[in-house]
């Protein structure tokens, strides 16, 4: 998710940036003392499972986030609208 959302150019850049961003550490379930995996872990996983698996995974995440955003937007909108009888 972070890779695509923040338009990170490489796995190396992603893994080097993670320790610098507390919000990313929290999002990924790491703490300040956690060892961050080497960038090659992502490369090896993509080679082993193929890009289609990763693409489907991120497409599913995008759908969930979009539905959550729509839900939040409709909830906010419904609270702001007066009740009409």
N, C-alpha and C positions, 0 to 999 in steps of 0.2 A: 504494500500500500504506500509506504513512504517513498519508495523508489519512483513510483509513477506520480503520486500526488505532488511531490516537491521537484519533479523533473530532474532527478539525479541522473547523471550521465553514465555512471559505471558502478559496479558492485564495490569496487575498491573505494570510491568516493563515499558511497553509502555507509560502509563499515567504518570508515575513518570519521564520518560525521556523527555517528550514533553516540559515542562517548561525550561529545561536546554539547549534546542537546538533552537536557533533563526531561523534556516532554516526550522525546522519542524513547528514551530509556523507560519511562513509565509506560508508554503505549506498548512497548515490546515485552514488558514484564521484567526488565532488568533493574538492578539498583546501582548505586554509584560505584560499588566495589565489584560488580559482575565482570567477568571476562567476556569480551565481545568476540564472537567467532571470526575467523579469518574470512576474507572475501571469497576465497576459493570454495567455501562451503556452499554458497549460493550457485556458483558456476557448476560445481559437481552435481548438485541437486537438479539443476535445469537440464544438464546433459543426461542424467539418469532417467528423469521422468518425462522429459520433453517439454518444449515450449507450450504446447497445447494445454497441458495440465495447469501450468502457471497462468496462462491466459484465461482459462475457464474459472480458475480460483479467483482471479482479480475481477472478472466480469460479475461473478456472484457477489463479491464484496461491494462492487459499485451498485448493484441492484438493491442490496440491503441498505446501503447508505442513502440511496435515492429515495427508497420507501420511507426511511426514517426521517429524511428531510421533508418529504411530502407530509408525513404524519405530523411532524412538529409544526410545519407551516399551517396545516389545516386546524390543528389544535389552537394555535395562536390566533388565527383568524376567527375561529368560532368563539373565542373568549372576548374578542373585541367587538363582535357584532351584537347589536341589541336583540333580545328575544322578541320575535314577532308573533302575536296571537291572532 
